[in-house]
Amino acid sequence: MAARKEAKQALVVGASRGIGLGLTREFLRRGWHVTATVRSAISGGGLENYYDQLTLDTLDINNLHMVEAFMARMKGRIFDVVVLNAGIYGPRDKGVNEATQEEISHLMMTNAISPVRLAERLVPLLRPETGVLAFMSSVLGSLEVNANDASPLYAASKAMLNRLTRAFAAKYDYLTIVNLHPGWVRTDMGGPNATLDVDSSAKGMADVLVGRAGSGGHEFLDYRGKIIPW
Ligand SMILES: NC(=O)c1ccc[n+]([C@@H]2O[C@H](COP(=O)([O-])OP(=O)(O)OC[C@H]3O[C@@H](n4cnc5c(N)ncnc54)[C@H](OP(=O)(O)O)[C@@H]3O)[C@@H](O)[C@H]2O)c1
């Protein structure tokens, strides 16, 4: 009898709503097993038919105790795709002089430092040769594209993420790493006027990630696979 083909494994960190929830749904639809982390609860639908393919876990990426406990629960797991999606917009419309120190620290910690710290812990869980590690960045973090400095603090947090992931990628030069721009997506963060729906963004990014398997290197790509300059 032919051996049963094992389902591919995805880990989506920050999956309670928006793009993370969309990516979770997209990989489930493709028949993958998804481990999805939330801070408290999922606030969106579409997972009802997939509970046998889904493992839900709890994680606040800024909480080191939770990270320790999460890593202990993940012991022995191997992932084909890991997406570090969790992020915040931070003090909307405030510049460096208006935002408080706490707001700025929380933004930089959430969008740049914690994802890279967590990625370091997850490296041994990536499938050798073909595993893909993705950081959710933004085109606003591109110094070249976002030349007029829209949303300076948020943009700086994603530029910091890009910068730190360049150093991370140099250290782990045998991995395949992608920094993603999901498009401008209609979520709580993107708002109702955004040009793209969650499902189209998630489908595009899943195609990009699956297509990168085994390719090596570190690219900054949008949801259509188009290269974005750093
Ligand atoms: N929407 C866009 O147009 C757009 C464009 C470019 C880049 N992005 C990036 O895409 C990612 C997702 O954005 P979105 O639009 O889906 O935003 P969203 O609707 O606001 O969702 C943000 C997600 O991140 C989670 N999160 C926030 N802080 C966390 C923490 N400390 N630990 C764990 N999870 C945390 C949230 O969990 P809770 O539900 O617990 O708060 C939620 O699941 C972000 O990194 C964002 O910067 C979005």
The ligand as a MOL file (V3000), in Angstrom:
LIG
                    3D

  0  0  0     0  0            999 V3000
M  V30 BEGIN CTAB
M  V30 COUNTS 48 52 0 0 0
M  V30 BEGIN ATOM
M  V30 1 N -3.0850 45.8770 6.2260 0
M  V30 2 C -2.1460 46.3790 5.4520 0
M  V30 3 O -2.4540 47.1040 4.4670 0
M  V30 4 C -0.6890 46.0870 5.7000 0
M  V30 5 C 0.2430 46.6080 4.7820 0
M  V30 6 C 1.5910 46.3330 4.9680 0
M  V30 7 C 1.9920 45.5210 6.0240 0
M  V30 8 N 1.0640 45.0230 6.9180 0 CHG=1
M  V30 9 C 1.5520 44.1610 8.0020 0
M  V30 10 O 0.8420 42.9300 7.9820 0
M  V30 11 C 0.7390 42.3950 9.3130 0
M  V30 12 C -0.7090 42.1060 9.6460 0
M  V30 13 O -1.4560 43.3120 9.4820 0
M  V30 14 P -3.0470 43.3750 9.5070 0
M  V30 15 O -3.4290 44.4200 8.5420 0
M  V30 16 O -3.6270 42.0260 9.4260 0 CHG=-1
M  V30 17 O -3.2390 43.9910 10.9840 0
M  V30 18 P -4.3570 43.7460 12.0880 0
M  V30 19 O -5.6590 43.4440 11.4420 0
M  V30 20 O -4.2450 44.9160 13.0010 0
M  V30 21 O -3.8430 42.4050 12.8320 0
M  V30 22 C -2.6260 42.4250 13.5220 0
M  V30 23 C -2.3510 41.0450 14.0550 0
M  V30 24 O -1.1120 41.0710 14.8080 0
M  V30 25 C -1.3770 40.5450 16.1070 0
M  V30 26 N -0.4720 41.1100 17.1080 0
M  V30 27 C -0.2290 42.4190 17.3860 0
M  V30 28 N 0.6740 42.5290 18.3700 0
M  V30 29 C 1.0060 41.2580 18.7460 0
M  V30 30 C 1.8680 40.7080 19.7150 0
M  V30 31 N 2.5860 41.4790 20.5530 0
M  V30 32 N 1.9760 39.3550 19.8100 0
M  V30 33 C 1.2530 38.5590 18.9900 0
M  V30 34 N 0.3950 39.0100 18.0640 0
M  V30 35 C 0.2680 40.3540 17.9370 0
M  V30 36 C -2.8340 40.9120 16.3930 0
M  V30 37 O -3.3420 40.1380 17.4580 0
M  V30 38 P -4.5530 40.6830 18.4160 0
M  V30 39 O -5.8380 40.3580 17.7020 0
M  V30 40 O -4.3580 39.9240 19.6840 0
M  V30 41 O -4.3520 42.1740 18.5850 0
M  V30 42 C -3.4450 40.5620 15.0210 0
M  V30 43 O -3.6040 39.1710 14.8760 0
M  V30 44 C 1.3860 43.4400 10.2310 0
M  V30 45 O 2.7280 43.0700 10.5060 0
M  V30 46 C 1.3280 44.7120 9.3930 0
M  V30 47 O 2.3100 45.6390 9.7760 0
M  V30 48 C -0.2720 45.2910 6.7660 0
M  V30 END ATOM
M  V30 BEGIN BOND
M  V30 1 1 1 2
M  V30 2 2 2 3
M  V30 3 1 2 4
M  V30 4 1 4 5
M  V30 5 2 4 48
M  V30 6 2 5 6
M  V30 7 1 6 7
M  V30 8 2 7 8
M  V30 9 1 8 9
M  V30 10 1 8 48
M  V30 11 1 9 10
M  V30 12 1 9 46
M  V30 13 1 10 11
M  V30 14 1 11 12
M  V30 15 1 11 44
M  V30 16 1 12 13
M  V30 17 1 13 14
M  V30 18 2 14 15
M  V30 19 1 14 16
M  V30 20 1 14 17
M  V30 21 1 17 18
M  V30 22 2 18 19
M  V30 23 1 18 20
M  V30 24 1 18 21
M  V30 25 1 21 22
M  V30 26 1 22 23
M  V30 27 1 23 24
M  V30 28 1 23 42
M  V30 29 1 24 25
M  V30 30 1 25 26
M  V30 31 1 25 36
M  V30 32 1 26 27
M  V30 33 1 26 35
M  V30 34 2 27 28
M  V30 35 1 28 29
M  V30 36 1 29 30
M  V30 37 2 29 35
M  V30 38 1 30 31
M  V30 39 2 30 32
M  V30 40 1 32 33
M  V30 41 2 33 34
M  V30 42 1 34 35
M  V30 43 1 36 37
M  V30 44 1 36 42
M  V30 45 1 37 38
M  V30 46 2 38 39
M  V30 47 1 38 40
M  V30 48 1 38 41
M  V30 49 1 42 43
M  V30 50 1 44 45
M  V30 51 1 44 46
M  V30 52 1 46 47
M  V30 END BOND
M  V30 END CTAB
M  END
